[in-house]
């Protein structure tokens, strides 16, 4: 049986928090109905599907790159590192990797980039869902630590409310200091 891993990321655009990736190898004998691009699904549907994916997939793994790695490497290279970590964490070694987007890092097997793959390739859709559910949960937890920033609402993206919070309260250790809207508040 050919093992195909779908890989996707969540969190390239936010000003705060890690970039989170997932790799999923689906089980063809246990299909999951309703897989789609995570951004097109309600939160309730994503949570239900995430549980099904974890239960029915042959293998799944999460990868991440922390804020310090993003600032050191740049967001693209940090995303690639997180993708490599997700694939390396799989309990089964895939024969092929499908990555959402138009670029991908080096893997040990044939790899294909698919623009819009999170909407067309079930394994990528599954990865998209796991990554989004994971990152969203992390930002909701960060909201409890820093309620004045509104992370539960904007998930770290550069909304007016988030930018206003940074202007009023300053930057946090979880902010990406290499990103222009944050960089201007850095001293030294």
Buried (B, 14 or more C-beta within 10 A) or exposed (E): EEBBBBBBBBBEEBBBBBBBBBBBBBEEEEEBEEBBBBEEBEEEBBBBBBEBBEEBBBBBBBBBBBBEBBBEBEBEBBBBBBBBBBBEBBEEEBEBBBBBBEEBBEBEEEBEBBEEBBBBBBBBBBBBBBBBBBBBEBBEEBBEEBEEBBBBEBBBBBBEEBBEBBEEEEBBEBBBBBBEBBBEEEEE
